Amino acid sequence: MNEYLNEDLKDVLGFFCVLLFIACVVMILVTVPEYYSSCRESKIFNERYETEYTCGDFFWASSQINQQTQTIKLEQ
């Protein structure tokens, strides 16, 4: 009986390892292009508004940065 439990546990762990691997691959396939897109967006934004935002800034907070710029335009 103990052998069956060990085999079932190995099967379940194997299944979760496969799921974890697939999730990691999907995350990489989504994150890498998004990061390079953020680099391009930050370059254009920095040239247009004479700021110094980094790729990481736009990767994590692009909507907030763009919203603040729109608010500044309204106040001027």
Residue pairs with C-beta under 8 A, 6 or more apart in sequence:
34 59
35 55
35 59
36 55
38 55
38 56
38 58
38 59
38 62
39 55
39 58
41 58
41 62
42 53
42 54
42 55
42 57
42 58
45 51
45 53
45 58
45 65
45 66
45 69
46 52
46 53
49 69
53 65
57 65
58 65
